[in-house]
């Protein structure tokens, strides 16, 4: 358990705080729908809200059920992450990092859902009129963590007979 607390203090907590501070800055400085170009034609800060999951799926679920649904899913994911973390070898630092990223992202978006009833998104990547769905730093942690987890699993499966 000490190992998990150490990783949490040095990776999960700082990542979570970066996510929450970035969202607070957006909330304090941009109205919903307001954009600030960073790289014109490719990247902007755009304050939007997402009541659903990744890419806006499940937005149609009515609110008390939506909050309960996402709370349950996030708690289940966090429990699974902690179990995988505790079961992993002590020398698998890469696996621990990717699990910490996923955990930090899940907790960041859960905080938004509990406080705002929706997730604050603000990173808008596009090539002219072709847009990737707007996302936030927590989403980036989850995505990077999942790609890393998939890579770890593929690498691990090649080693085992």
N, C-alpha and C positions, 0 to 999 in steps of 0.2 A: 504494500500500500504506500510505503514511503516513496518508492520510485514513481508511482503515479502522481503523488502530491508534488514531487519535485518537477516533473514534466509539466504538470498543470500550472505551477507557479511561474515557470520560466518560459513556457510557450503558449499554453491555452489562455492564461490571463492577459498577457500583453497583446495577443492577437485579438482577443475579445474587446479589449479596451480600444485598440486602434479602430476596430469596426464601429464601436459605439460612439467614439469621439467624431469619426468621420460623418456619421449619420446626424449627430448633434449639430455639427457645423452646417450641414445641408439644411436641417430644420430651422436653424437660426438665420441663415443667409439667403435661402432661395424659397420663393413661393412655389406651391405645387404647379408644375408645368413650366416653370422658369428654367432657362438654360444658359450656361456659360460655355462658350467654345474654348476648348483647350488646344486642339489641333483641328482647325476649321475643315469641315468636310469629312472628318474621320472620328473625332473624339470630342465629347462635351460632357459637362456635368448637367444633368437634367433631373430635376426633382419630380419623381413619380411615386405612387404608392401601389403596392401589390397585395391584394387580399388573398391571392391564391398561393400556389406552390411555384416551383421553378417554371419559368416561361409563362407564368400567369395561369397555369392549369388549375382547375378546381375553384376558380373565382366565384362560381355561382352558388356555392354552399352558403346557406343562411348563417348569420353570425354566431349565435351561441354554439351551434354545432361545429362551425369552422374552427373556432378557437379551441374547443375541446378536442377536435380531431387532430389539429396540428400539435397541440400540447401532448397528446398521447403518442403520436408518431415520433415527436422529438425526444420524449422521455425514453421510448423504446430504443431509438437509435443511440442515445447516450449510454444507456445500459449495455447495449451490444458493444459499443466502442470500448467501454471500460472493461468488459469481459474479455474482449480480444486483446486489449492492452495488457491485462494481467496475465493472460495465457501465453503471450508472446515471449520469445527468448530474450534474455537480457542483452544479447548482442545485436538485436534487430532495431537499431536506432532509427533507421529510415522508416520502418513500419510505425514506430512510436510517433515520429514527427507527423506522418500523414494522418494518423488517428487523432492527434492533437489538433491539427488543422480542421478536420471535419467536426470535431467537438466544439472548437471555438466558433466556427461558422454556424453550427446548429444552435448554440446558445445565443449568439448574436441575433439571429433572426427570430428565435423564440422570445427574446426580450422585446423586440419590436411588436410581435403579435400580442404579448401581454400588456404592453404599455400603450400602443397605438391602435391595436386591433388590425393592423396591417404592417407590411414590411416596407421600410423606406429604401427605395432604389434610386441610384443617381449616376451610375456610370453608363453612358450611352455611346456605344461603338457602332460606327456605320461607315459605309463607303457610299458617299452621296445619299441616295434615297433608300439604299438597302441597309436595314437596321438589324443588329443583333438585339434580342430583348434586353432592356435596361436592367442592370444588376447592381450589386453592392459588394463591399469587401468581404462580407461573410459568405456570399455566394462564391466568390473567388476562392476562399479557403476551402469550401466544400468541394468545388470542382477540382482544384489542384490536389486535394486530399484523395478524392475518388480516383483520379487518374493515377496518382502514386500508389494507391491501394491495389488497383488493377494491375499495374506494372509489377508490384511486389508479388502478387498472387501468380502472375504468369511466370515470373522468374523462379519462384518457389516450386511451381508445378513441374518445371523442366528438370529440377534437381532430384525430385523424388521419382522412384521407379514406378 
